[in-house]
Amino acid sequence: MLGLALARSAAGEAELLTLATLPEARRRGIAWRLMQSVLERTWQGDAQRLVLEVSAINETALGLYRRCGFEEIGLRRDYYARDGKQDAVVMAVQRDQNVAGHLAGAAESCPGPTEA
């Protein structure tokens, strides 16, 4: 296993709980493919939006999520307690904002590994 994604859905909203790749497997498009899968599965269900939180200093993840149509909707101050306190950026994408959920257009929304 090179990476994993875990999401849940209830009452019309989905939440990405974690998205991770092994350090030696990074920069190979694995997170992008996992995100594609999460978006496709989310939009196949009844969820109208997908939310997540990410460390404010994780520029790589923030960039991936922005390219996939996520927008910042909030900030949780001092949310993470590793290496001192870090803020969490809360992000969301609406079903109608992101074409990645549409199987035919999935590759058009989130860039592939060579475009990131």
MOBELQUI-V663257 format. One record per pair of residues at least 24 apart in sequence whose C-alpha atoms are under 7 Angstrom apart, sorted by the first residue. I is the first residue (numbers start at 1). J is the second residue. Records with the same first field share a line. If there is no record, write none. Layout:
# MOBELQUI-V663257
I=J ; J
This chain:
# MOBELQUI-V663257
3=30
5=34
9=47
12=46 ; 47 ; 48
13=47 ; 48 ; 49 ; 50
14=42 ; 47 ; 49 ; 50 ; 51
15=50 ; 51 ; 52
16=50 ; 51 ; 52
17=52
28=113
29=112 ; 113
32=112 ; 113
36=100 ; 106
39=100 ; 101
40=100 ; 101 ; 102 ; 103
43=95 ; 101
48=94 ; 95
49=92 ; 93 ; 94 ; 95
50=92 ; 93 ; 94
51=91 ; 92 ; 93
52=90 ; 91 ; 92
53=88 ; 89 ; 90 ; 91
54=88 ; 89 ; 90
55=86 ; 87 ; 88 ; 89
56=86 ; 87 ; 88 ; 89
67=110 ; 111
68=98 ; 109 ; 110
69=93 ; 97 ; 98
